[in-house]
Amino acid sequence: MLQEQNDVLGINVQQIGGGNSRLRSICEENPRVKYDDLLAEVDYKVCRQSIWRLLRESNLWKWLVLQRPELKPEHVAKRLQWALRVRDYTPEKWKKVFWSDESTVERGKGSRREHTFTRPKDQIALRDIQEVSYKGVKQMFWAAFSGSRRHTGLIPLSGDPDSPRGGVN
């Protein structure tokens, strides 16, 4: 199938400037390269579908980039300190721990998801992740649960207009 011709121009994809190896090295150097950039790299002599097929046959796929919150060094240090403190907890002790979290829901906000040629299992190790930050508060919720199957309901939290950023205190 690597010999497949472009329907419009009748051009063999592999014969264009090194074809497979050239496009593959571009994808390895810049995993977030866009198909339009790859088309420009071969001077638009083939269609997008031909490049897509060639990369698939070379076992290169576009994946959604994993999204992770931005962690600053102080966050990392606090997480490590906590992990070291609780590393010897028994299952019985974990059942007594309550986990709680709050989450903000904001309609219509969010960054556009990016794609990469890096496989999901390798994205974290290669630091090919999309860091996300959230701005603006529309509605915040809070809930908690424990290892003993006890939990709270989902509790809506209302904002405080007098707080410095209009958030929840």
C-alpha positions as CSV (number, residue, x, y, z in Angstrom):
1,M,0.0,0.0,0.0
2,L,3.0,2.3,0.3
3,Q,3.0,2.5,-3.5
4,E,-0.5,4.0,-3.5
5,Q,-0.8,6.9,-5.8
6,N,-2.3,10.3,-5.1
7,D,-5.7,10.3,-6.8
8,V,-5.4,13.8,-8.2
9,L,-1.8,14.1,-9.3
10,G,-0.7,10.5,-9.7
11,I,2.4,11.0,-7.6
12,N,4.0,8.3,-5.6
13,V,4.3,9.6,-2.0
14,Q,7.5,7.7,-1.3
15,Q,9.3,9.4,-4.2
16,I,8.7,12.9,-2.8
17,G,11.8,14.2,-1.1
18,G,12.6,11.0,0.8
19,G,8.9,10.3,1.5
20,N,8.6,8.0,4.5
21,S,11.9,8.7,6.2
22,R,11.6,12.5,5.7
23,L,8.1,12.8,7.1
24,R,8.9,10.3,9.9
25,S,11.9,12.4,11.0
26,I,9.8,15.6,11.0
27,C,7.2,13.9,13.2
28,E,9.8,12.6,15.6
29,E,11.5,16.0,15.8
30,N,8.2,17.8,16.3
31,P,5.5,15.4,17.5
32,R,2.9,18.2,17.4
33,V,3.4,19.0,13.8
34,K,0.2,19.7,11.9
35,Y,-0.8,17.9,8.7
36,D,-0.8,21.2,6.8
37,D,2.9,21.7,7.7
38,L,3.7,18.2,6.4
39,L,1.9,19.0,3.2
40,A,4.0,22.2,2.9
41,E,7.1,20.1,3.5
42,V,6.3,18.1,0.3
43,D,5.3,21.2,-1.6
44,Y,1.6,20.1,-1.7
45,K,2.4,17.5,-4.3
46,V,0.2,14.9,-2.5
47,C,-3.1,15.2,-0.7
48,R,-3.5,15.0,3.1
49,Q,-5.0,11.5,2.9
50,S,-1.8,10.2,1.2
51,I,0.4,11.6,4.1
52,W,-2.1,10.2,6.6
53,R,-1.9,6.7,5.0
54,L,1.9,6.8,4.8
55,L,2.3,7.7,8.4
56,R,-0.3,5.0,9.5
57,E,1.7,2.4,7.6
58,S,4.8,3.6,9.4
59,N,2.9,3.1,12.7
60,L,2.7,6.8,13.4
61,W,-0.7,7.9,14.7
62,K,-2.0,11.3,15.9
63,W,-3.1,11.1,19.6
64,L,-4.8,13.6,21.8
65,V,-2.2,15.2,24.1
66,L,-2.7,14.4,27.7
67,Q,-3.8,17.3,29.8
68,R,-2.3,17.8,33.2
69,P,-2.4,20.6,35.7
70,E,0.7,22.8,35.8
71,L,2.8,21.7,38.8
72,K,5.2,24.2,40.2
73,P,8.3,23.0,42.2
74,E,6.5,23.9,45.5
75,H,3.6,21.7,44.5
76,V,5.9,18.8,43.7
77,A,7.7,19.2,47.0
78,K,4.4,19.2,49.0
79,R,3.2,16.1,47.1
80,L,6.4,14.2,47.8
81,Q,6.3,15.2,51.5
82,W,2.7,13.9,51.8
83,A,3.6,10.6,50.0
84,L,6.5,10.0,52.3
85,R,4.4,10.8,55.4
86,V,1.6,8.2,54.4
87,R,3.7,5.5,52.7
88,D,3.3,3.1,55.7
89,Y,-0.5,3.5,56.1
90,T,-2.3,0.1,56.4
91,P,-5.6,-0.6,54.5
92,E,-7.5,-0.1,57.8
93,K,-5.9,3.4,58.3
94,W,-6.8,4.3,54.7
95,K,-10.4,3.5,55.4
96,K,-10.5,6.3,57.9
97,V,-9.1,8.9,55.5
98,F,-11.6,11.2,53.8
99,W,-10.8,12.5,50.4
100,S,-12.3,15.8,49.3
101,D,-12.1,18.0,46.3
102,E,-13.7,20.9,44.7
103,S,-14.2,21.5,41.1
104,T,-15.2,24.5,39.0
105,V,-17.5,24.1,36.1
106,E,-17.4,26.9,33.5
107,R,-19.5,26.6,30.4
108,G,-17.8,27.4,27.1
109,K,-14.3,27.7,28.6
110,G,-11.3,25.6,27.9
111,S,-8.4,25.3,25.6
112,R,-8.5,23.5,22.3
113,R,-7.2,20.0,22.6
114,E,-3.8,19.4,20.8
115,H,-2.7,16.3,18.9
116,T,0.7,14.6,18.9
117,F,2.4,11.7,17.3
118,T,3.7,10.6,20.7
119,R,1.9,7.5,22.1
120,P,-0.2,8.2,25.2
121,K,1.9,5.8,27.3
122,D,5.1,7.8,26.4
123,Q,3.7,11.3,26.7
124,I,4.4,11.8,30.4
125,A,7.9,10.4,30.2
126,L,8.7,12.6,27.2
127,R,7.0,15.7,28.8
128,D,4.7,15.9,25.7
129,I,1.7,17.1,27.7
130,Q,-0.7,20.0,27.4
131,E,-0.7,22.0,30.7
132,V,-4.0,23.5,31.5
133,S,-4.9,26.3,33.8
134,Y,-8.4,27.4,34.7
135,K,-9.5,31.0,34.9
136,G,-12.8,32.5,36.0
137,V,-15.4,30.9,38.3
138,K,-18.9,30.1,37.2
139,Q,-20.0,27.4,39.6
140,M,-17.9,25.5,42.1
141,F,-18.8,22.1,43.7
142,W,-17.4,20.1,46.6
143,A,-17.7,16.5,47.7
144,A,-15.8,13.9,49.8
145,F,-15.6,10.1,50.1
146,S,-13.6,7.6,52.2
147,G,-12.3,4.1,51.8
148,S,-15.1,2.8,54.0
149,R,-17.7,3.7,51.3
150,R,-18.8,6.8,53.2
151,H,-19.4,9.9,51.1
152,T,-21.0,13.3,51.0
153,G,-23.4,14.5,48.3
154,L,-22.3,17.0,45.6
155,I,-22.5,20.4,47.3
156,P,-22.7,23.6,45.2
157,L,-20.6,26.4,46.6
158,S,-21.5,30.0,46.0
159,G,-19.0,32.7,45.3
160,D,-18.2,35.6,47.6
161,P,-18.3,38.9,45.7
162,D,-16.3,40.6,48.5
163,S,-13.3,38.2,48.3
164,P,-10.3,39.5,46.4
165,R,-11.0,37.5,43.2
166,G,-14.7,36.9,43.7
167,G,-14.2,33.2,44.5
168,V,-15.2,30.9,47.2
169,N,-13.9,31.3,50.8
